[in-house]
Amino acid sequence: MDEDDKFQKSNKLLDIGAEAYRNGDYLKAQKYYEYGRTGKRDYKKAFYCFKIAADDGSAEACYKVGDSYFYGDAIKQNYNLALEYYIKAEDFANKSGIDDDIKSDIYYRLALCLYKGYGTDEDPLSALEYINEAEYYSYCDRFEDKFMWQSIAKRIESLRAEILQRLDEYLKN
């Protein structure tokens, strides 16, 4: 099996699990990725599955591996690796042309890392660029009625306000 075939297979399996989750079929979703919505959370299993899919080029899996490193789920917390996977997720999403539905999540995470200095130096101006991208894709999520779009939209709005406040403070000083 060549790399393209592996990529297509891993993305298809991830898509099946995501679709089952969105439809509330948590038992089916659990077969494709593990979030613990059906019982006991298995962060190690989830990380293992996402890591395989991320290595095969899945944007969604990349940002979920990044989340594992960011929060220290199943592995030791590592902001540098979290940021690295968020950057890969952005790259894969932009190349695939099929992952617009997760760009608000990816751009939010990149903005957060740049704003807070997680895995990098603090850079509020670059954070503002990413949060504006996240906000744009958040509006797209609303039109598509993406599952739980309200949750990410609130986080984006809150972080954007913090970033703007910090930038305004820099201008005053």
Accessible surface in RSA format (square Angstrom, percent):
REM  Atomic radii and reference values for relative SASA: ProtOr
REM  Chains: A
REM  Algorithm: Lee & Richards
REM  Probe-radius: 1.40
REM  Slices: 20
REM RES _ NUM      All-atoms   Total-Side   Main-Chain    Non-polar    All polar
REM                ABS   REL    ABS   REL    ABS   REL    ABS   REL    ABS   REL
RES MET A   1   149.39  77.4  72.40  47.9  76.99 183.3  80.28  68.3  69.11  91.6
RES ASP A   2    86.42  60.5  73.82  73.5  12.61  29.8  44.47 104.7  41.95  41.8
RES GLU A   3   114.31  65.6 109.45  82.8   4.86  11.6  66.26 128.2  48.05  39.2
RES ASP A   4   104.28  73.0 102.92 102.4   1.36   3.2  22.95  54.0  81.33  81.1
RES ASP A   5    75.97  53.2  71.63  71.3   4.34  10.3  13.19  31.0  62.78  62.6
RES LYS A   6    77.72  37.9  75.71  46.5   2.00   4.8  33.92  30.5  43.79  46.6
RES PHE A   7    46.08  23.1  46.08  28.5   0.00   0.0  46.08  27.9   0.00   0.0
RES GLN A   8   112.17  62.7 109.04  79.7   3.13   7.4  40.67  86.6  71.50  54.2
RES LYS A   9   114.35  55.8 108.42  66.5   5.93  14.1  64.51  58.1  49.83  53.1
RES SER A  10    12.45  10.5   7.08   9.5   5.37  12.4  10.57  22.5   1.88   2.6
RES ASN A  11    17.41  12.0  17.36  16.8   0.05   0.1   8.81  21.2   8.59   8.3
RES LYS A  12   136.99  66.8 132.79  81.5   4.20  10.0  79.85  71.9  57.14  60.9
RES LEU A  13    71.58  39.9  71.58  51.2   0.00   0.0  71.58  50.3   0.00   0.0
RES LEU A  14     9.53   5.3   7.55   5.4   1.97   5.0   8.79   6.2   0.74   2.0
RES ASP A  15    76.62  53.7  75.09  74.7   1.53   3.6  25.62  60.3  51.00  50.9
RES ILE A  16    49.60  28.2  44.59  33.2   5.01  12.1  48.65  35.0   0.95   2.6
RES GLY A  17     0.00   0.0   0.00   N/A   0.00   0.0   0.00   0.0   0.00   0.0
RES ALA A  18     5.74   5.3   5.20   8.0   0.54   1.2   5.47   7.7   0.27   0.7
RES GLU A  19    82.30  47.2  82.30  62.3   0.00   0.0  39.01  75.5  43.29  35.3
RES ALA A  20     4.96   4.6   0.35   0.5   4.62  10.5   4.48   6.3   0.48   1.3
RES TYR A  21    26.71  12.5  26.08  14.8   0.63   1.7  18.54  13.9   8.17  10.1
RES ARG A  22   103.60  43.5  82.60  42.1  21.01  50.0  30.52  41.7  73.08  44.3
RES ASN A  23   106.01  73.1  70.54  68.2  35.47  85.4  25.10  60.4  80.91  78.2
RES GLY A  24    38.84  47.9   0.00   N/A  38.84  47.9  18.93  52.0  19.91  44.6
RES ASP A  25    65.24  45.7  58.11  57.8   7.13  16.8  23.20  54.6  42.04  41.9
RES TYR A  26    83.14  38.8  79.62  45.3   3.52   9.1  48.63  36.5  34.51  42.5
RES LEU A  27   131.35  73.1 127.67  91.3   3.68   9.3 127.67  89.7   3.68   9.9
RES LYS A  28    91.56  44.7  89.72  55.1   1.84   4.4  37.16  33.4  54.41  58.0
RES ALA A  29     4.67   4.3   4.67   7.2   0.00   0.0   4.67   6.6   0.00   0.0
RES GLN A  30    57.02  31.9  53.47  39.1   3.55   8.5  13.56  28.9  43.46  33.0
RES LYS A  31   163.07  79.6 127.31  78.1  35.76  85.1  79.73  71.8  83.33  88.8
RES TYR A  32    66.39  31.0  49.13  28.0  17.27  44.9  17.81  13.4  48.58  59.9
RES TYR A  33    11.67   5.4   7.80   4.4   3.87  10.1   3.44   2.6   8.23  10.1
RES GLU A  34     6.46   3.7   4.08   3.1   2.38   5.7   0.60   1.2   5.85   4.8
RES TYR A  35    60.11  28.1  50.83  28.9   9.28  24.1  55.35  41.6   4.76   5.9
RES GLY A  36    10.80  13.3   0.00   N/A  10.80  13.3   0.04   0.1  10.76  24.1
RES ARG A  37   110.89  46.6  78.51  40.0  32.38  77.1  34.69  47.4  76.20  46.2
RES THR A  38    46.59  33.1   7.91   8.0  38.67  92.2  16.65  22.4  29.93  45.2
RES GLY A  39    51.96  64.1   0.00   N/A  51.96  64.1  37.04 101.6  14.92  33.4
RES LYS A  40   175.76  85.7 150.85  92.6  24.91  59.3 110.58  99.5  65.18  69.4
RES ARG A  41   123.75  52.0 108.40  55.3  15.35  36.6  26.07  35.6  97.69  59.2
RES ASP A  42    52.25  36.6  47.31  47.1   4.94  11.7  12.15  28.6  40.10  40.0
RES TYR A  43    96.84  45.2  91.25  51.9   5.59  14.5  69.93  52.6  26.91  33.2
RES LYS A  44   150.67  73.5 144.68  88.8   5.99  14.3  89.84  80.9  60.83  64.8
RES LYS A  45    93.15  45.4  86.36  53.0   6.79  16.2  55.31  49.8  37.84  40.3
RES ALA A  46    10.24   9.4  10.24  15.8   0.00   0.0  10.24  14.4   0.00   0.0
RES PHE A  47    28.91  14.5  28.53  17.7   0.39   1.0  28.61  17.3   0.30   0.9
RES TYR A  48   141.28  66.0 138.98  79.1   2.30   6.0 102.13  76.7  39.15  48.3
RES CYS A  49    41.07  31.1  33.90  37.8   7.17  16.9  10.70  27.1  30.37  32.7
RES PHE A  50     8.33   4.2   8.30   5.1   0.03   0.1   8.33   5.0   0.00   0.0
RES LYS A  51    59.32  28.9  59.32  36.4   0.00   0.0  38.64  34.8  20.69  22.0
RES ILE A  52    80.49  45.8  78.14  58.2   2.35   5.7  80.18  57.7   0.30   0.8
RES ALA A  53     7.98   7.3   7.96  12.3   0.03   0.1   7.96  11.2   0.03   0.1
RES ALA A  54     3.91   3.6   0.15   0.2   3.76   8.6   0.38   0.5   3.53   9.4
RES ASP A  55    89.85  62.9  56.39  56.1  33.46  79.1  29.93  70.4  59.92  59.8
RES ASP A  56    28.35  19.9  18.36  18.3   9.99  23.6   4.94  11.6  23.41  23.3
RES GLY A  57    11.41  14.1   0.00   N/A  11.41  14.1   8.97  24.6   2.44   5.5
RES SER A  58     1.31   1.1   1.22   1.6   0.09   0.2   0.09   0.2   1.22   1.7
RES ALA A  59     1.88   1.7   0.00   0.0   1.88   4.3   0.00   0.0   1.88   5.0
RES GLU A  60    29.39  16.9  28.76  21.8   0.63   1.5   3.52   6.8  25.87  21.1
RES ALA A  61     0.00   0.0   0.00   0.0   0.00   0.0   0.00   0.0   0.00   0.0
RES CYS A  62     0.29   0.2   0.29   0.3   0.00   0.0   0.00   0.0   0.29   0.3
RES TYR A  63    14.31   6.7  14.31   8.1   0.00   0.0   0.72   0.5  13.59  16.8
RES LYS A  64    28.90  14.1  26.43  16.2   2.47   5.9   6.14   5.5  22.76  24.2
RES VAL A  65     0.00   0.0   0.00   0.0   0.00   0.0   0.00   0.0   0.00   0.0
RES GLY A  66     0.00   0.0   0.00   N/A   0.00   0.0   0.00   0.0   0.00   0.0
RES ASP A  67    23.92  16.8  23.91  23.8   0.02   0.0  12.09  28.5  11.83  11.8
RES SER A  68    12.53  10.6  11.76  15.7   0.77   1.8   0.52   1.1  12.01  16.8
RES TYR A  69    30.46  14.2  30.46  17.3   0.00   0.0   8.11   6.1  22.35  27.6
RES PHE A  70    18.50   9.3  18.42  11.4   0.09   0.2  18.42  11.2   0.09   0.2
RES TYR A  71   130.19  60.8 106.78  60.8  23.41  60.9  75.31  56.6  54.88  67.7
RES GLY A  72    27.51  33.9   0.00   N/A  27.51  33.9   4.00  11.0  23.51  52.7
RES ASP A  73    44.28  31.0  41.21  41.0   3.07   7.3   5.03  11.8  39.25  39.1
RES ALA A  74    31.06  28.6   0.71   1.1  30.35  69.0  11.39  16.0  19.67  52.1
RES ILE A  75    44.81  25.5  30.50  22.7  14.31  34.5  42.02  30.3   2.79   7.6
RES LYS A  76   181.80  88.7 162.74  99.9  19.06  45.4 115.68 104.1  66.12  70.4
RES GLN A  77    87.53  48.9  71.13  52.0  16.40  39.0  17.94  38.2  69.59  52.8
RES ASN A  78    53.65  37.0  47.75  46.1   5.90  14.2  11.42  27.5  42.23  40.8
RES TYR A  79    72.44  33.8  67.98  38.7   4.47  11.6  45.42  34.1  27.02  33.3
RES ASN A  80    99.96  68.9  93.01  89.9   6.95  16.7  24.41  58.7  75.55  73.0
RES LEU A  81    55.70  31.0  55.70  39.8   0.00   0.0  55.70  39.1   0.00   0.0
RES ALA A  82     0.00   0.0   0.00   0.0   0.00   0.0   0.00   0.0   0.00   0.0
RES LEU A  83    19.02  10.6  19.02  13.6   0.00   0.0  19.02  13.4   0.00   0.0
RES GLU A  84    77.28  44.4  72.58  54.9   4.70  11.2  28.41  55.0  48.87  39.9
RES TYR A  85    13.10   6.1  13.10   7.5   0.00   0.0   3.69   2.8   9.41  11.6
RES TYR A  86     2.66   1.2   2.66   1.5   0.00   0.0   0.86   0.6   1.79   2.2
RES ILE A  87    87.32  49.7  86.80  64.7   0.53   1.3  86.80  62.5   0.53   1.4
RES LYS A  88    77.28  37.7  75.21  46.1   2.06   4.9  46.46  41.8  30.82  32.8
RES ALA A  89     0.00   0.0   0.00   0.0   0.00   0.0   0.00   0.0   0.00   0.0
RES GLU A  90    32.58  18.7  31.42  23.8   1.16   2.8   6.01  11.6  26.57  21.7
RES ASP A  91    59.78  41.9  56.00  55.7   3.78   8.9  19.13  45.0  40.65  40.5
RES PHE A  92    54.22  27.1  52.26  32.4   1.96   5.1  53.00  32.1   1.22   3.5
RES ALA A  93     0.55   0.5   0.52   0.8   0.03   0.1   0.52   0.7   0.03   0.1
RES ASN A  94    77.17  53.2  52.40  50.6  24.77  59.7  25.30  60.9  51.88  50.1
RES LYS A  95   153.66  75.0 117.57  72.1  36.09  85.9  81.67  73.5  71.99  76.7
RES SER A  96    37.04  31.3   5.88   7.8  31.16  71.8  16.96  36.1  20.08  28.1
RES GLY A  97    57.99  71.5   0.00   N/A  57.99  71.5  31.29  85.9  26.70  59.8
RES ILE A  98   118.93  67.7  91.14  67.9  27.78  67.0  98.23  70.7  20.69  56.2
RES ASP A  99    22.12  15.5  22.12  22.0   0.00   0.0   0.00   0.0  22.12  22.1
RES ASP A 100    70.18  49.2  68.41  68.1   1.77   4.2  23.53  55.4  46.65  46.5
RES ASP A 101    67.26  47.1  60.98  60.7   6.28  14.9  33.39  78.6  33.86  33.8
RES ILE A 102     9.08   5.2   9.08   6.8   0.00   0.0   9.08   6.5   0.00   0.0
RES LYS A 103    18.58   9.1  18.58  11.4   0.00   0.0   1.76   1.6  16.81  17.9
RES SER A 104     0.00   0.0   0.00   0.0   0.00   0.0   0.00   0.0   0.00   0.0
RES ASP A 105    11.91   8.3  11.91  11.9   0.00   0.0   0.00   0.0  11.91  11.9
RES ILE A 106     0.56   0.3   0.56   0.4   0.00   0.0   0.56   0.4   0.00   0.0
RES TYR A 107    14.99   7.0  14.99   8.5   0.00   0.0   2.72   2.0  12.27  15.1
RES TYR A 108    25.68  12.0  25.68  14.6   0.00   0.0   5.88   4.4  19.80  24.4
RES ARG A 109    31.39  13.2  30.77  15.7   0.62   1.5   8.53  11.7  22.86  13.9
RES LEU A 110     2.29   1.3   2.29   1.6   0.00   0.0   2.29   1.6   0.00   0.0
RES ALA A 111     0.00   0.0   0.00   0.0   0.00   0.0   0.00   0.0   0.00   0.0
RES LEU A 112    26.81  14.9  26.81  19.2   0.00   0.0  26.81  18.8   0.00   0.0
RES CYS A 113     0.27   0.2   0.27   0.3   0.00   0.0   0.00   0.0   0.27   0.3
RES LEU A 114    24.95  13.9  24.95  17.8   0.00   0.0  24.95  17.5   0.00   0.0
RES TYR A 115    13.47   6.3  13.47   7.7   0.00   0.0   0.27   0.2  13.21  16.3
RES LYS A 116    84.97  41.5  68.80  42.2  16.17  38.5  26.52  23.9  58.45  62.3
RES GLY A 117    23.67  29.2   0.00   N/A  23.67  29.2   3.07   8.4  20.60  46.1
RES TYR A 118    59.55  27.8  58.77  33.4   0.78   2.0  24.53  18.4  35.02  43.2
RES GLY A 119    24.40  30.1   0.00   N/A  24.40  30.1   4.59  12.6  19.82  44.4
RES THR A 120    52.93  37.6  28.89  29.3  24.05  57.3  16.81  22.6  36.12  54.6
RES ASP A 121   121.98  85.4 115.12 114.6   6.87  16.2  33.60  79.1  88.38  88.1
RES GLU A 122    96.04  55.1  71.85  54.4  24.19  57.6  22.48  43.5  73.55  60.1
RES ASP A 123    52.15  36.5  50.02  49.8   2.13   5.0  13.12  30.9  39.03  38.9
RES PRO A 124    16.82  12.3  16.82  15.3   0.00   0.0  16.82  13.9   0.00   0.0
RES LEU A 125   116.56  64.9 115.05  82.3   1.51   3.8 115.05  80.8   1.51   4.1
RES SER A 126    31.16  26.3  31.02  41.4   0.14   0.3   8.26  17.6  22.90  32.1
RES ALA A 127     0.00   0.0   0.00   0.0   0.00   0.0   0.00   0.0   0.00   0.0
RES LEU A 128    32.91  18.3  32.91  23.5   0.00   0.0  32.91  23.1   0.00   0.0
RES GLU A 129   120.39  69.1 114.94  87.0   5.45  13.0  45.48  88.0  74.91  61.2
RES TYR A 130    53.67  25.1  53.54  30.5   0.12   0.3  23.93  18.0  29.74  36.7
RES ILE A 131     0.00   0.0   0.00   0.0   0.00   0.0   0.00   0.0   0.00   0.0
RES ASN A 132    58.75  40.5  52.25  50.5   6.50  15.7  24.43  58.8  34.32  33.2
RES GLU A 133    77.85  44.7  77.43  58.6   0.43   1.0  18.84  36.4  59.01  48.2
RES ALA A 134     0.00   0.0   0.00   0.0   0.00   0.0   0.00   0.0   0.00   0.0
RES GLU A 135    51.07  29.3  51.07  38.6   0.00   0.0   9.94  19.2  41.13  33.6
RES TYR A 136   128.13  59.8 122.83  69.9   5.31  13.8  86.14  64.7  42.00  51.8
RES TYR A 137    32.13  15.0  32.13  18.3   0.00   0.0   4.61   3.5  27.52  33.9
RES SER A 138     1.61   1.4   1.61   2.2   0.00   0.0   1.26   2.7   0.35   0.5
RES TYR A 139   104.48  48.8 104.48  59.4   0.00   0.0  65.50  49.2  38.98  48.0
RES CYS A 140    41.08  31.1  37.73  42.1   3.35   7.9  18.12  45.9  22.96  24.8
RES ASP A 141     2.85   2.0   2.12   2.1   0.73   1.7   0.73   1.7   2.12   2.1
RES ARG A 142    82.78  34.8  67.90  34.6  14.89  35.4  20.51  28.0  62.27  37.7
RES PHE A 143   172.96  86.5 139.75  86.6  33.21  86.4 143.68  87.1  29.28  83.8
RES GLU A 144   141.30  81.1 115.78  87.6  25.52  60.8  40.83  79.0 100.47  82.0
RES ASP A 145   109.87  77.0  94.04  93.6  15.83  37.4  28.58  67.3  81.30  81.1
RES LYS A 146    40.95  20.0  31.69  19.4   9.26  22.1  39.49  35.5   1.47   1.6
RES PHE A 147    76.54  38.3  62.35  38.6  14.19  36.9  69.67  42.2   6.88  19.7
RES MET A 148   104.91  54.3  90.21  59.7  14.69  35.0  80.61  68.5  24.29  32.2
RES TRP A 149    56.59  22.7  56.57  27.4   0.02   0.1  51.53  27.5   5.06   8.2
RES GLN A 150    90.04  50.3  89.12  65.1   0.92   2.2  36.09  76.8  53.95  40.9
RES SER A 151    44.95  38.0  35.75  47.7   9.20  21.2  21.80  46.4  23.15  32.4
RES ILE A 152     4.11   2.3   4.01   3.0   0.10   0.2   4.01   2.9   0.10   0.3
RES ALA A 153     7.31   6.7   4.74   7.3   2.58   5.9   5.52   7.8   1.80   4.8
RES LYS A 154   148.14  72.3 141.80  87.0   6.34  15.1  88.24  79.4  59.90  63.8
RES ARG A 155    91.93  38.6  87.56  44.6   4.37  10.4  51.88  70.9  40.05  24.3
RES ILE A 156     2.53   1.4   2.53   1.9   0.00   0.0   2.53   1.8   0.00   0.0
RES GLU A 157   119.38  68.5 116.21  87.9   3.17   7.6  38.43  74.3  80.95  66.1
RES SER A 158    62.40  52.7  53.45  71.3   8.95  20.6  33.55  71.4  28.85  40.4
RES LEU A 159     6.83   3.8   5.82   4.2   1.01   2.5   6.38   4.5   0.45   1.2
RES ARG A 160    68.12  28.6  68.12  34.7   0.00   0.0   4.35   5.9  63.77  38.7
RES ALA A 161    60.07  55.2  49.82  76.9  10.25  23.3  55.70  78.4   4.37  11.6
RES GLU A 162    67.45  38.7  64.84  49.1   2.61   6.2  28.86  55.8  38.59  31.5
RES ILE A 163     0.00   0.0   0.00   0.0   0.00   0.0   0.00   0.0   0.00   0.0
RES LEU A 164    61.90  34.5  61.62  44.1   0.28   0.7  61.62  43.3   0.28   0.7
RES GLN A 165   110.50  61.8 105.80  77.3   4.70  11.2  31.65  67.4  78.84  59.8
RES ARG A 166    52.12  21.9  50.03  25.5   2.09   5.0   9.94  13.6  42.18  25.6
RES LEU A 167    23.18  12.9  22.66  16.2   0.52   1.3  22.66  15.9   0.52   1.4
RES ASP A 168    74.90  52.5  73.65  73.3   1.24   2.9  14.78  34.8  60.12  60.0
RES GLU A 169    81.57  46.8  80.59  61.0   0.98   2.3  29.80  57.6  51.77  42.3
RES TYR A 170   120.35  56.2 105.39  60.0  14.97  38.9  83.89  63.0  36.47  45.0
RES LEU A 171   151.30  84.3 121.83  87.2  29.47  74.1 124.60  87.5  26.70  71.8
RES LYS A 172   171.60  83.7 132.30  81.2  39.31  93.6  87.70  78.9  83.90  89.4
RES ASN A 173   156.40 107.9  96.57  93.3  59.83 144.1  44.83 107.9 111.57 107.8
END  Absolute sums over single chains surface
CHAIN  1 A     9934.1       8512.8       1421.3       5098.9       4835.3
END  Absolute sums over all chains
TOTAL          9934.1       8512.8       1421.3       5098.9       4835.3
